[in-house]
Amino acid sequence: MAKGIRRRLEAVAHFIDLPPEAVAGSVGVHIVSDRYCTVENFKYIPVLTDELVKLVCEDFTVTLSGKGLVARELSEGMVVLRGRIFGISYDKRGGEG
């Protein structure tokens, strides 16, 4: 999806009080405390260990580091991670930000 169209859809979603990932296919990362994380609308998981999880998204990669990390639920484009989360990073993939 073109970035301009995606940004407009995200603005509309904000206006009608919906999360942007519900309208524009944006990635949603939701963290509760340091023990629970959901990620929505990712493409695939190249790394899934008890200390490192990498999720490849359309424009960036989400990386979580921690201890005892485990995917509790996994469905198309959505994962629920549990364990002790020490850090999270978003790394831009290609192109300009």
MDTraj code that builds the backbone (N, CA, C; nanometers):
import mdtraj as md
import numpy as np

residues = "MET ALA LYS GLY ILE ARG ARG ARG LEU GLU ALA VAL ALA HIS PHE ILE ASP LEU PRO PRO GLU ALA VAL ALA GLY SER VAL GLY VAL HIS ILE VAL SER ASP ARG TYR CYS THR VAL GLU ASN PHE LYS TYR ILE PRO VAL LEU THR ASP GLU LEU VAL LYS LEU VAL CYS GLU ASP PHE THR VAL THR LEU SER GLY LYS GLY LEU VAL ALA ARG GLU LEU SER GLU GLY MET VAL VAL LEU ARG GLY ARG ILE PHE GLY ILE SER TYR ASP LYS ARG GLY GLY GLU GLY".split()
xyz = np.array([
    [0.0848, -0.1168, 0.0000],
    [0.0000, 0.0000, 0.0000],
    [0.0895, 0.1233, 0.0000],
    [0.0570, 0.2227, -0.0818],
    [0.1363, 0.3446, -0.0882],
    [0.1343, 0.4161, 0.0466],
    [0.2498, 0.4756, 0.0811],
    [0.2616, 0.5397, 0.2127],
    [0.1618, 0.6538, 0.2309],
    [0.1363, 0.7307, 0.1263],
    [0.0415, 0.8418, 0.1368],
    [-0.0995, 0.7942, 0.1675],
    [-0.1399, 0.6867, 0.1010],
    [-0.2730, 0.6293, 0.1249],
    [-0.2800, 0.5731, 0.2663],
    [-0.1742, 0.5029, 0.3068],
    [-0.1722, 0.4452, 0.4414],
    [-0.1838, 0.5549, 0.5473],
    [-0.1120, 0.6642, 0.5296],
    [-0.1177, 0.7734, 0.6289],
    [-0.2580, 0.8347, 0.6355],
    [-0.3237, 0.8478, 0.5217],
    [-0.4609, 0.9009, 0.5213],
    [-0.5558, 0.8060, 0.5937],
    [-0.5423, 0.6760, 0.5671],
    [-0.6268, 0.5779, 0.6356],
    [-0.6015, 0.5783, 0.7863],
    [-0.4753, 0.5922, 0.8261],
    [-0.4435, 0.5986, 0.9686],
    [-0.5062, 0.7229, 1.0326],
    [-0.5064, 0.8354, 0.9606],
    [-0.5687, 0.9573, 1.0120],
    [-0.7187, 0.9387, 1.0291],
    [-0.7812, 0.8738, 0.9324],
    [-0.9252, 0.8460, 0.9420],
    [-0.9518, 0.7540, 1.0611],
    [-0.8700, 0.6514, 1.0770],
    [-0.8857, 0.5585, 1.1894],
    [-0.8756, 0.6337, 1.3215],
    [-0.7793, 0.7231, 1.3322],
    [-0.7645, 0.8022, 1.4547],
    [-0.8893, 0.8871, 1.4792],
    [-0.9407, 0.9472, 1.3735],
    [-1.0583, 1.0334, 1.3853],
    [-1.1798, 0.9561, 1.4352],
    [-1.1962, 0.8315, 1.3902],
    [-1.3124, 0.7527, 1.4331],
    [-1.2779, 0.6585, 1.5493],
    [-1.1625, 0.6838, 1.6110],
    [-1.1207, 0.6133, 1.7322],
    [-1.1019, 0.4631, 1.7119],
    [-1.0379, 0.4269, 1.6009],
    [-1.0001, 0.2883, 1.5750],
    [-0.8478, 0.2798, 1.5743],
    [-0.7930, 0.1655, 1.6123],
    [-0.6480, 0.1513, 1.5991],
    [-0.6105, 0.1501, 1.4506],
    [-0.4998, 0.2147, 1.4123],
    [-0.4643, 0.2236, 1.2708],
    [-0.4469, 0.0885, 1.2042],
    [-0.3995, -0.0137, 1.2789],
    [-0.3806, -0.1444, 1.2171],
    [-0.5116, -0.2076, 1.1730],
    [-0.6233, -0.1611, 1.2287],
    [-0.7539, -0.2149, 1.1909],
    [-0.7978, -0.1647, 1.0542],
    [-0.7472, -0.0491, 1.0122],
    [-0.7908, 0.0120, 0.8874],
    [-0.6854, 0.0029, 0.7774],
    [-0.5622, 0.0337, 0.8107],
    [-0.4597, 0.0502, 0.7080],
    [-0.3611, -0.0647, 0.6984],
    [-0.3794, -0.1691, 0.7764],
    [-0.2828, -0.2772, 0.7725],
    [-0.1524, -0.2421, 0.8390],
    [-0.1527, -0.1384, 0.9218],
    [-0.0326, -0.0996, 0.9950],
    [-0.0007, -0.2057, 1.0990],
    [0.1210, -0.2056, 1.1455],
    [0.1628, -0.3001, 1.2479],
    [0.1224, -0.2456, 1.3843],
    [0.0628, -0.3312, 1.4657],
    [0.0256, -0.2936, 1.6016],
    [0.1110, -0.3724, 1.6999],
    [0.1817, -0.3014, 1.7873],
    [0.2611, -0.3648, 1.8921],
    [0.2048, -0.3170, 2.0247],
    [0.1601, -0.4109, 2.1060],
    [0.0977, -0.3770, 2.2339],
    [0.1717, -0.4514, 2.3444],
    [0.2274, -0.3752, 2.4384],
    [0.3043, -0.4348, 2.5472],
    [0.2350, -0.4047, 2.6790],
    [0.2189, -0.5084, 2.7597],
    [0.1622, -0.4925, 2.8933],
    [0.2701, -0.5356, 2.9913],
    [0.3146, -0.4407, 3.0737],
    [0.4209, -0.4662, 3.1697],
    [0.5441, -0.5162, 3.0945],
    [0.6202, -0.6044, 3.1546],
    [0.7364, -0.6609, 3.0865],
    [0.7177, -0.8107, 3.0642],
    [0.5903, -0.8541, 3.0601],
    [0.5611, -0.9973, 3.0522],
    [0.4720, -1.0387, 2.9358],
    [0.4166, -0.9434, 2.8609],
    [0.3146, -0.9776, 2.7610],
    [0.3238, -0.8807, 2.6442],
    [0.3204, -0.9338, 2.5228],
    [0.3270, -0.8486, 2.4039],
    [0.2469, -0.9132, 2.2916],
    [0.1674, -0.8333, 2.2221],
    [0.1022, -0.8808, 2.1003],
    [0.1549, -0.7980, 1.9839],
    [0.1727, -0.8642, 1.8719],
    [0.2137, -0.7959, 1.7497],
    [0.1163, -0.8385, 1.6403],
    [0.0594, -0.7386, 1.5725],
    [-0.0389, -0.7637, 1.4676],
    [0.0134, -0.7143, 1.3331],
    [-0.0202, -0.7858, 1.2293],
    [0.0108, -0.7498, 1.0904],
    [0.1585, -0.7571, 1.0560],
    [0.2280, -0.8585, 1.1077],
    [0.3651, -0.8825, 1.0641],
    [0.3624, -0.9843, 0.9498],
    [0.4741, -0.9981, 0.8779],
    [0.4801, -1.0902, 0.7640],
    [0.5273, -1.2293, 0.8038],
    [0.6396, -1.2367, 0.8762],
    [0.6907, -1.3666, 0.9182],
    [0.7867, -1.3504, 1.0355],
    [0.8206, -1.4644, 1.0986],
    [0.9081, -1.4662, 1.2155],
    [1.0344, -1.5450, 1.1792],
    [1.1465, -1.4750, 1.1474],
    [1.2686, -1.5481, 1.1124],
    [1.3442, -1.6019, 1.2341],
    [1.3238, -1.5408, 1.3518],
    [1.3928, -1.5847, 1.4731],
    [1.2917, -1.5934, 1.5870],
    [1.2891, -1.7099, 1.6533],
    [1.2023, -1.7282, 1.7696],
    [1.2746, -1.8202, 1.8677],
    [1.3462, -1.7592, 1.9628],
    [1.4142, -1.8354, 2.0672],
    [1.3620, -1.7861, 2.2013],
    [1.4082, -1.8463, 2.3090],
    [1.3616, -1.8029, 2.4411],
    [1.4256, -1.6710, 2.4844],
    [1.5239, -1.6200, 2.4060],
    [1.5876, -1.4921, 2.4393],
    [1.5751, -1.3862, 2.3308],
    [1.5297, -1.4239, 2.2113],
    [1.5219, -1.3286, 2.1009],
    [1.4078, -1.3650, 2.0070],
    [1.3282, -1.2637, 1.9714],
    [1.2205, -1.2814, 1.8733],
    [1.2321, -1.1690, 1.7719],
    [1.2334, -1.2044, 1.6430],
    [1.2343, -1.1042, 1.5356],
    [1.1110, -1.1256, 1.4499],
    [1.0388, -1.0173, 1.4262],
    [0.9191, -1.0213, 1.3430],
    [0.9388, -0.9240, 1.2269],
    [0.9339, -0.9749, 1.1056],
    [0.9520, -0.8922, 0.9875],
    [0.8171, -0.8354, 0.9462],
    [0.8141, -0.7033, 0.9349],
    [0.6929, -0.6310, 0.8940],
    [0.7188, -0.5703, 0.7563],
    [0.6214, -0.5018, 0.7019],
    [0.6369, -0.4461, 0.5680],
    [0.7529, -0.3477, 0.5586],
    [0.7632, -0.2548, 0.6538],
    [0.8633, -0.1489, 0.6453],
    [0.9753, -0.1593, 0.7486],
    [0.9605, -0.2462, 0.8473],
    [1.0619, -0.2558, 0.9515],
    [1.0576, -0.3930, 1.0178],
    [1.1566, -0.4183, 1.0999],
    [1.1639, -0.5419, 1.1776],
    [1.1492, -0.5079, 1.3244],
    [1.0640, -0.5803, 1.3940],
    [1.0463, -0.5641, 1.5379],
    [1.1296, -0.6725, 1.6053],
    [1.2166, -0.6334, 1.6973],
    [1.3004, -0.7283, 1.7695],
    [1.2745, -0.7155, 1.9183],
    [1.2439, -0.8267, 1.9819],
    [1.2264, -0.8297, 2.1277],
    [1.3359, -0.9163, 2.1871],
    [1.3957, -0.8678, 2.2958],
    [1.4932, -0.9481, 2.3684],
    [1.4384, -0.9725, 2.5076],
    [1.4756, -1.0847, 2.5655],
    [1.4252, -1.1143, 2.6984],
    [1.4704, -1.2500, 2.7473],
    [1.3903, -1.3069, 2.8332],
    [1.4202, -1.4376, 2.8911],
    [1.2898, -1.5164, 2.8987],
    [1.2960, -1.6422, 2.8589],
    [1.1774, -1.7269, 2.8629],
    [1.0698, -1.6840, 2.7655],
    [1.1086, -1.6220, 2.6542],
    [1.0107, -1.5760, 2.5554],
    [0.9493, -1.6949, 2.4835],
    [0.8195, -1.6926, 2.4699],
    [0.7475, -1.8013, 2.4031],
    [0.6246, -1.7435, 2.3332],
    [0.5971, -1.7960, 2.2134],
    [0.4774, -1.7568, 2.1388],
    [0.3612, -1.8411, 2.1899],
    [0.2688, -1.7785, 2.2613],
    [0.1556, -1.8506, 2.3196],
    [0.0430, -1.8693, 2.2204],
    [0.0226, -1.7711, 2.1368],
    [-0.0814, -1.7791, 2.0337],
    [-0.0207, -1.7302, 1.9042],
    [-0.0525, -1.7967, 1.7963],
    [-0.0010, -1.7572, 1.6665],
    [-0.1091, -1.7830, 1.5633],
    [-0.1502, -1.6762, 1.4967],
    [-0.2450, -1.6896, 1.3869],
    [-0.1938, -1.6028, 1.2737],
    [-0.2626, -1.6020, 1.1639],
    [-0.2152, -1.5287, 1.0473],
    [-0.1921, -1.3815, 1.0797],
    [-0.0654, -1.3411, 1.0845],
    [-0.0309, -1.2012, 1.1071],
    [-0.0422, -1.1529, 1.2497],
    [-0.0654, -1.2411, 1.3469],
    [-0.0784, -1.1988, 1.4858],
    [-0.0112, -1.3006, 1.5770],
    [0.0649, -1.2504, 1.6749],
    [0.1301, -1.3379, 1.7710],
    [0.1181, -1.2772, 1.9111],
    [0.1010, -1.3638, 2.0100],
    [0.1023, -1.3236, 2.1506],
    [0.2280, -1.3831, 2.2118],
    [0.3130, -1.2973, 2.2636],
    [0.4385, -1.3406, 2.3244],
    [0.4310, -1.3236, 2.4753],
    [0.4833, -1.4226, 2.5462],
    [0.4919, -1.4181, 2.6923],
    [0.6357, -1.4414, 2.7326],
    [0.6703, -1.3995, 2.8514],
    [0.8052, -1.4143, 2.9040],
    [0.8498, -1.2832, 2.9634],
    [0.9738, -1.2728, 2.9990],
    [1.0291, -1.1497, 3.0546],
    [1.0896, -1.0683, 2.9419],
    [1.0309, -0.9534, 2.9106],
    [1.0766, -0.8691, 2.8000],
    [1.1735, -0.7651, 2.8542],
    [1.2980, -0.7687, 2.8029],
    [1.4000, -0.6728, 2.8455],
    [1.4078, -0.5520, 2.7535],
    [1.3798, -0.5717, 2.6245],
    [1.3908, -0.4612, 2.5304],
    [1.3178, -0.4899, 2.4010],
    [1.2874, -0.3810, 2.3303],
    [1.2216, -0.3913, 2.2003],
    [1.2819, -0.2852, 2.1094],
    [1.3016, -0.3212, 1.9827],
    [1.3531, -0.2224, 1.8880],
    [1.2798, -0.2351, 1.7551],
    [1.2770, -0.1236, 1.6839],
    [1.2153, -0.1172, 1.5525],
    [1.3270, -0.0775, 1.4558],
    [1.3586, -0.1638, 1.3631],
    [1.4666, -0.1372, 1.2689],
    [1.4080, -0.1220, 1.1292],
    [1.4289, -0.0041, 1.0695],
    [1.3779, 0.0274, 0.9369],
    [1.4394, -0.0663, 0.8332],
    [1.3552, -0.1164, 0.7435],
    [1.4006, -0.2046, 0.6363],
    [1.4004, -0.1286, 0.5046],
    [1.5156, -0.1063, 0.4480],
    [1.5274, -0.0443, 0.3150],
    [1.4622, 0.0921, 0.3063],
    [1.4823, 0.1601, 0.1963],
    [1.4177, 0.2896, 0.1694],
    [1.4470, 0.3951, 0.2734],
    [1.3735, 0.5045, 0.2630],
    [1.3900, 0.6151, 0.3577],
    [1.2785, 0.6140, 0.4591],
    [1.3038, 0.6729, 0.5766],
    [1.2041, 0.6828, 0.6817],
    [1.1319, 0.8082, 0.6693],
])
top = md.Topology()
chain = top.add_chain()
for i, resn in enumerate(residues, 1):
    res = top.add_residue(resn, chain, resSeq=i)
    for name in ("N", "CA", "C"):
        top.add_atom(name, md.element.get_by_symbol(name[0]), res)
traj = md.Trajectory(xyz[None], top)
